[in-house]
Every structure is written in structure tokens, then in C-alpha cells.
Amino acid sequence: LHSISLCINTMMAASPPCSTTVSPHDDRRRRALLSWRLDVTSSTAVILLLFCWLSDMNQQSKPKSAAEDDDSLLLSKSFLKNGFCLAPHLFDNTHFSCASFDFLCAFVCILAIFVGNVIPDNNRSNNNEKQKKSMILPGSAIYFLAHSYGHYTFSSVNIGNGNETIKTNTMKDTIILAFILSIGPLEAASTLIKSNKLSPPNAYIMAAAMLSTLVWIYHTSLQSNPSYALLYINISIILSISLPKLLFVGCTSQQDVMLRSNEVILPKLMSGLFVMAVIVCEPFFCDVFFARIGGHFLFDFSLALDVVMAVVLEGSKRSDCGVDNDDVDVEVEEMKKVKAS
């Protein structure tokens, strides 16, 4: 809670009224500090979630006489039973509703790719920027399709009592799992490359090793209980993204400030916080209130909102107070001169 309050205070400081004169350098340092504190918050929250999950699984593995008191469980009972926060009073089949929504999101992403390729955008003269922007939609489309497939698989079974009927050891399921899990290691590799901590070949070798380890852990520990796959995926991706940034990218040096500040844009920041809040609330507060307001469907909705924010704001380098891109370019050139000298 203290980390969250620090993030909110820094967010307010990083977004002063546009009438206030703030130098580009100070604005970037505030944004970099906010980015660092968000990584601290994300890592802390997910490590806490991981600890509670492992503790409850250990409690449930005990003999029935020793585990009769379900009040000792840290996560919601229905979430531990189903692996998801279902909302039966809102949806006849929560998984099927999520699968349909994810498939619709994938279709919209594919349609947007088609429209973007057919209709030229005269406002985008930078080919590199256009190529960078186009990578979000294909990745999101494949992710939503994989997510939809997972929900569709669960929609036809009683996941609370019939986990043994779900087979996840096929090559197809392993490829889908590996693709989704690769989001974290690839983002970690990108962070290490941008921060000049590793060369591209070494960074992607590290990402491949991380991905292999994550897939191996799942198959050795969770293959018999695939209803926990989504929780494992969320924890793995968030830790894979936030921990490398937290360990190797600070918020004081000029290079780290530039790297962090360019990634902090308020609408995208808020959508990311929404995703993080849903990930934490679903397992902890499913029985308290989360199931009544949508359950796991809120998670899928938060992902779609985050993708929309990423697409709309990709390539935008302007700060909330109208800092010109030229200021950023000048500082980048200065950094290159210093590094060359």
C-alpha cells in the first residue's frame, strides 16, 4: 500500500497542469521515477500473490483432517477450486463468454491490420515508426486467439471437479503456452538491449533460456492441474518484465532516465495499473466482491483496453505538457556524442 501511494504521488507530480513551466529534463526524471516505483509495486504485489498461492496449495495438499479449516486459506476458495473467478450470475458460462470476447478482440486486431495496410496514412512519414506500431496488432491478435482457445477448452468441462479430463500435454498446447509465456522473456530481452546491458544475441539467448525454464516448471508442477495455467502465466509474465527492469535499469543515470521516461504515458499507465489491479483482485477478492462485478471477464476486458491504449499511443513521444519531440532528439544526440567520446 505504501508503494501504491508513492506511485500515486509521483504520478500527480509527473503530470502538472499544462500552464506550469516544467523543463523537459525534470519532467523526464519524474516519469522515470514513476516507472521505477511502478516496477517495485508490480514486483512486490506479484511476489506476494505467488507466496499466498504456494502457501494455499501446500495447505490443500495436506491430509483432509489437517486442512479442514478453509479459513486459513489466503486466496478465495472459489478461485482455488476453479482456477478462475467465475461469475455465474452474470454469465451462463463465464469461460465461453471470455472466449467469445477474446475472439472478437482478435478479429478487430486483424481487421485493423488489414485497414492499416490498405489505407495509407499520410501523417506517418517515418517508416520505422509505422513498422513499430504494426507489431502491436499482430502480436495482440495471436495472443487473443490463444487466450480464446484456452477459455474455449475450459468452457466445455467442469473445471472445479474434472481437471483430470483436460489434456495439456499435446504439442499444440505446449506451443500455445510457450507463445504466451514468451511475452515476458522477450520484453526482458528488449529492456536489456535498450539499456546496453546485453548484446542482442546474448539477450535473446537469455530469453530462450527463461522461456524454456518457465515451460519446464509448468509441465513438472502444474500439468496435472491446468486450471491454474492463467495464474501461472500472469505471474511469470509480470515478474519476467518488471524484475529485469528493476534490477538493471535505475532512475538516476541519464540513459536510464531516457529509457524509462519514454515508456511513461499517462493513459497507457492507467490501463496498465487497471490490468495489475484486476490480476491481484481476482484471486484475493473473488468471493468478496469480484465475482459480482464480472469476475474473470474483467481481466479480459482490461487486456483489451490496454491493447487499445498501446495502439493509440504507440510512437507518441510528446509529454502531457506538450514537450516537443525535438527536445528528446537533441538529448539523444548528446548522449551519443558523450558515449562516442
C-alpha positions in Angstrom: 0.0 0.0 0.0 2.9 2.3 0.7 4.4 1.6 -2.8 1.0 2.3 -4.4 0.7 5.7 -2.5 4.2 6.6 -3.7 3.2 5.8 -7.2 0.1 8.0 -7.0 2.0 10.9 -5.5 4.7 10.6 -8.2 2.0 10.3 -10.9 0.5 13.6 -9.7 3.9 15.2 -9.7 4.7 13.8 -13.2 1.5 15.4 -14.7 1.5 19.0 -13.7 -1.0 21.5 -15.2 0.0 22.5 -18.7 0.2 26.1 -17.6 3.1 25.2 -15.3 6.5 25.6 -16.8 8.4 22.3 -16.4 11.7 21.7 -18.1 11.9 18.6 -20.3 14.7 17.2 -18.1 12.8 17.5 -14.9 9.7 16.0 -16.5 11.6 13.0 -17.8 13.2 12.4 -14.3 9.7 12.4 -12.7 8.4 10.0 -15.3 11.5 7.7 -14.8 10.9 7.8 -11.0 7.3 6.9 -11.5 8.3 4.0 -13.8 10.7 2.7 -11.3 8.2 2.8 -8.4 5.6 1.0 -10.6 8.1 -1.8 -11.2 8.6 -2.0 -7.4 4.9 -2.1 -6.8 4.3 -4.8 -9.5 7.1 -7.0 -8.3 6.0 -6.7 -4.7 2.4 -7.5 -5.4 3.1 -10.4 -7.7 5.6 -11.9 -5.2 3.0 -11.6 -2.5 0.5 -13.3 -4.8 2.9 -16.1 -5.6 3.6 -16.6 -1.8 -0.1 -16.8 -1.0 -0.8 -19.2 -3.9 2.1 -21.6 -2.9 1.0 -21.4 0.7 -2.6 -22.3 -0.1 -1.5 -25.2 -2.4 0.6 -26.5 0.3 -2.3 -26.2 2.7 -4.6 -28.1 0.4 -2.1 -30.9 -0.2 -2.2 -31.8 3.5 -4.4 -34.7 4.7 -8.0 -33.7 4.9 -8.1 -33.7 8.7 -5.3 -31.2 8.8 -6.7 -29.0 6.1 -10.4 -28.9 7.2 -10.2 -25.3 8.2 -10.5 -23.4 5.0 -10.4 -20.1 6.9 -6.6 -20.4 6.9 -6.5 -20.1 3.1 -5.2 -16.7 1.9 -6.9 -16.8 -1.6 -10.6 -17.0 -2.3 -12.0 -20.6 -2.0 -13.8 -20.5 -5.3 -10.7 -19.2 -7.1 -8.6 -22.1 -5.7 -11.3 -24.5 -6.7 -11.8 -23.3 -10.3 -8.5 -21.5 -11.0 -10.6 -18.6 -12.2 -13.1 -16.1 -10.7 -16.3 -17.2 -12.4 -19.4 -15.0 -12.5 -22.3 -17.5 -12.9 -25.0 -14.9 -12.0 -23.8 -12.7 -14.9 -22.8 -15.3 -17.5 -24.3 -18.8 -18.1 -20.7 -19.9 -19.0 -18.0 -17.4 -18.0 -15.3 -19.2 -20.0 -17.4 -19.2 -23.2 -18.2 -15.5 -22.7 -14.5 -14.8 -22.3 -13.6 -17.0 -25.3 -16.2 -15.1 -27.5 -14.9 -11.7 -26.3 -11.3 -12.7 -26.9 -12.1 -14.0 -30.4 -13.9 -10.7 -31.2 -10.8 -8.8 -30.0 -8.6 -10.9 -32.2 -10.9 -10.2 -35.2 -10.8 -6.5 -34.5 -7.0 -6.6 -34.4 -6.8 -8.4 -37.7 -9.3 -6.0 -39.3 -7.2 -3.1 -38.0 -4.1 -4.6 -39.6 -5.9 -5.0 -42.9 -7.3 -1.5 -42.8 -3.9 -0.1 -41.9 -2.2 -1.8 -44.8 -4.9 -1.0 -47.4 -5.5 2.7 -46.4 -2.3 4.7 -46.3 -1.7 7.1 -43.5 -0.2 10.3 -44.9 0.5 11.6 -41.4 3.1 8.8 -40.8 6.2 9.6 -42.7 8.5 7.6 -40.6 8.7 4.1 -41.8 10.4 2.8 -38.7 7.6 4.2 -36.6 5.0 2.6 -38.8 6.7 -0.7 -38.6 7.0 -0.4 -34.8 3.3 0.4 -34.5 2.3 -2.5 -36.7 3.9 -5.1 -34.4 1.4 -4.5 -31.6 -1.6 -5.6 -33.5 -0.3 -8.9 -34.9 1.1 -9.9 -31.5 -2.2 -8.9 -29.8 -4.3 -10.8 -32.4 -2.3 -14.0 -31.8 -2.4 -13.6 -28.1 -6.2 -13.1 -28.1 -6.7 -16.1 -30.3 -4.5 -18.2 -27.9 -6.4 -16.8 -24.9 -9.7 -17.6 -26.6 -8.6 -21.1 -27.3 -7.8 -21.6 -23.6 -11.1 -20.4 -22.4 -13.0 -22.4 -25.1 -11.1 -25.5 -23.8 -12.3 -24.9 -20.3 -15.8 -23.9 -21.3 -16.8 -27.5 -22.0 -15.6 -29.1 -18.8 -16.3 -28.8 -15.1 -13.0 -27.3 -14.1 -13.9 -27.4 -10.4 -14.1 -31.2 -10.3 -12.8 -32.5 -13.6 -9.3 -31.3 -14.1 -8.3 -34.8 -15.0 -10.3 -34.6 -18.2 -8.2 -31.6 -19.5 -5.2 -32.7 -21.5 -2.5 -30.1 -21.9 0.5 -32.3 -22.9 -0.1 -32.1 -26.6 2.4 -30.4 -28.8 -0.3 -27.8 -29.8 -0.9 -26.9 -26.2 2.8 -26.6 -25.5 3.3 -24.3 -28.4 0.4 -22.1 -27.3 1.7 -22.0 -23.7 5.2 -21.2 -24.9 4.0 -18.4 -27.2 2.0 -16.7 -24.4 4.9 -17.1 -21.8 7.4 -15.7 -24.3 5.9 -12.2 -23.8 7.8 -11.8 -20.6 11.3 -13.1 -21.6 11.2 -11.2 -24.9 10.3 -7.9 -23.1 13.1 -8.6 -20.6 15.5 -9.1 -23.5 14.3 -5.9 -25.2 14.9 -4.0 -21.9 18.4 -5.3 -21.5 19.2 -4.5 -25.1 17.9 -0.9 -24.9 19.8 -0.3 -21.6 23.0 -1.7 -23.2 23.3 -4.4 -20.5 23.5 -7.2 -23.0 24.1 -7.5 -26.8 21.1 -8.7 -28.8 22.4 -12.2 -29.3 23.1 -12.7 -25.6 19.8 -11.1 -24.7 17.7 -13.4 -26.9 19.7 -16.5 -25.7 18.8 -15.4 -22.2 15.1 -15.0 -23.2 15.2 -18.5 -24.7 16.6 -20.0 -21.5 14.0 -18.2 -19.4 11.2 -19.4 -21.7 12.4 -23.0 -21.6 12.6 -22.8 -17.8 9.1 -21.4 -17.5 7.6 -24.1 -19.7 9.6 -26.8 -17.8 8.3 -25.6 -14.5 4.7 -25.7 -15.7 5.0 -29.2 -17.1 6.6 -30.5 -14.0 4.5 -28.8 -11.4 1.1 -27.7 -12.9 0.4 -30.1 -15.8 -1.9 -32.1 -13.5 -3.9 -29.0 -12.6 -4.2 -26.9 -15.7 -6.9 -24.6 -14.2 -4.0 -22.7 -12.6 -2.4 -22.1 -16.0 -3.6 -18.5 -16.3 -2.4 -17.5 -12.8 1.0 -19.1 -13.6 1.2 -17.2 -16.9 0.3 -13.8 -15.3 2.8 -14.2 -12.5 5.5 -15.4 -14.9 5.0 -12.6 -17.4 4.8 -9.8 -14.8 7.9 -11.0 -13.0 9.8 -11.5 -16.2 9.1 -7.9 -17.3 9.4 -6.0 -14.0 12.3 -7.7 -12.3 14.9 -7.2 -15.0 13.9 -3.6 -15.3 14.1 -3.2 -11.6 17.5 -4.9 -11.3 19.3 -3.4 -14.3 17.5 -0.1 -15.1 17.7 2.6 -12.5 16.1 6.0 -12.5 19.1 8.3 -11.9 21.5 8.0 -14.8 20.8 9.9 -18.0 20.5 6.8 -20.1 18.1 5.1 -17.6 16.0 8.2 -17.3 15.6 8.4 -21.1 14.7 4.7 -21.3 12.1 4.8 -18.6 10.6 8.2 -19.3 9.9 7.4 -23.0 7.7 4.5 -21.8 5.5 6.5 -19.4 2.4 8.0 -21.0 -0.5 8.6 -18.6 -3.4 6.8 -20.4 -1.2 3.7 -21.1 0.0 3.9 -17.5 -3.6 3.9 -16.1 -4.6 1.0 -18.3 -1.6 -1.0 -17.1 -2.5 -0.2 -13.5 -6.0 -1.4 -14.2 -4.7 -4.7 -15.5 -2.4 -5.1 -12.5 -5.3 -4.3 -10.1 -7.5 -7.0 -11.8 -4.8 -9.6 -11.6 -4.4 -9.0 -7.9 -8.1 -8.7 -7.0 -9.3 -11.8 -8.9 -7.6 -14.4 -6.6 -7.8 -12.4 -3.4 -11.3 -10.9 -3.6 -13.3 -13.3 -5.9 -15.7 -14.3 -3.1 -15.8 -10.9 -1.5 -17.0 -8.8 -4.5 -15.0 -9.5 -7.7 -17.4 -12.3 -8.9 -20.3 -9.9 -8.6 -18.8 -7.2 -10.9 -17.7 -9.5 -13.7 -15.1 -12.0 -12.4 -12.5 -13.1 -14.9 -14.3 -11.3 -17.7 -12.9 -8.1 -16.2 -9.4 -9.4 -16.8 -10.0 -10.0 -20.5 -11.6 -6.6 -20.8 -8.6 -4.9 -19.1 -6.3 -6.6 -21.6 -8.3 -5.3 -24.5 -8.3 -1.8 -23.0 -4.5 -2.0 -22.5 -4.0 -3.0 -26.2 -6.2 -0.1 -27.3 -4.1 2.3 -25.3 -0.9 0.8 -26.6 -2.1 1.1 -30.2 -3.4 4.6 -29.9 -0.3 5.9 -28.1 2.5 3.9 -29.7 5.2 6.1 -31.2 4.0 9.2 -29.3 6.9 11.0 -27.7 5.1 14.1 -26.6 4.7 14.6 -22.9 1.4 15.7 -21.3 2.6 19.3 -21.3 3.5 19.5 -24.9 7.3 18.8 -24.8 8.4 18.8 -28.4 10.0 15.7 -29.9 13.0 17.8 -30.9 13.9 18.2 -27.2 14.1 14.4 -26.9 16.1 14.0 -30.1 18.6 16.7 -29.0 19.2 14.8 -25.8 19.6 11.5 -27.6 22.2 13.1 -29.9 24.0 14.5 -26.9 24.1 11.1 -25.3 25.5 9.6 -28.5 28.3 12.2 -28.5 29.2 11.6 -24.9 29.3 7.8 -25.5 31.4 8.2 -28.6 33.9 10.5 -26.9 
